[in-house]
Amino acid sequence: MRLVGAARCHLCERARATLAELQEELAFDLDEVDITGVPELEERYRQWLPVVEIGGERAFVYFVDPPAFRRKLAQARAAEQGL
């Protein structure tokens, strides 16, 4: 799981809070990437922030929908187990 965000991004803060609640419920690892000051990442992500990736795939932009997150996480976990 990865959250791509930037400093002083209110949508990023909201996504981080939502993911923290979901993390307590669903026990997943979360890597955070701050694109601030990194030209390559700024170019790739700036217009989409925040970006949440599940299994290396972009799953959410702008906001995290908890029911959809639960479904996508379950699908990613099933795929990892070959189900």
ZIWO-V994490 format. One record per residue. N is the residue number from 1. RES is the residue in one small letter. PSI is psi as a letter, one per 30 degrees, with the letter a starting at -180 (999 if undefined). OMEGA is omega in radians with two decimals (none if undefined). Layout:
# ZIWO-V994490
n = {N N}
res = {RES RES}
psi = {PSI PSI}
omega = {OMEGA OMEGA}
This chain:
# ZIWO-V994490
n = {1 2 3 4 5 6 7 8 9 10 11 12 13 14 15 16 17 18 19 20 21 22 23 24 25 26 27 28 29 30 31 32 33 34 35 36 37 38 39 40 41 42 43 44 45 46 47 48 49 50 51 52 53 54 55 56 57 58 59 60 61 62 63 64 65 66 67 68 69 70 71 72 73 74 75 76 77 78 79 80 81 82 83}
res = {m r l v g a a r c h l c e r a r a t l a e l q e e l a f d l d e v d i t g v p e l e e r y r q w l p v v e i g g e r a f v y f v d p p a f r r k l a q a r a a e q g l}
psi = {k k k k a l k h j e e e e e e e e e e e e e e e e f i l k k k k k j f k g j e e e e e e f e f f k l k k k k h f k k e k k e l k j e e e e e e e e e e e e e e e f g 999}
omega = {-3.13 3.03 3.09 -3.09 -3.13 3.09 3.10 3.12 -3.08 3.08 3.09 3.11 3.11 3.12 3.13 3.13 3.11 -3.14 3.11 3.10 3.14 3.14 3.08 -3.11 -2.93 3.07 3.06 3.07 3.14 3.02 3.10 3.11 3.08 -3.08 -3.06 3.07 3.11 -2.99 -3.12 -3.14 3.08 -3.12 -3.07 -2.95 -2.92 -3.07 -3.06 -2.97 -0.17 3.07 3.05 3.11 3.08 -3.13 3.12 -3.13 3.08 -3.09 -3.11 2.96 3.11 3.13 3.13 3.08 -3.04 3.13 3.11 3.10 3.14 3.14 -3.09 3.09 3.11 3.11 3.13 3.12 3.09 3.13 3.11 -3.12 3.12 -3.14 none}
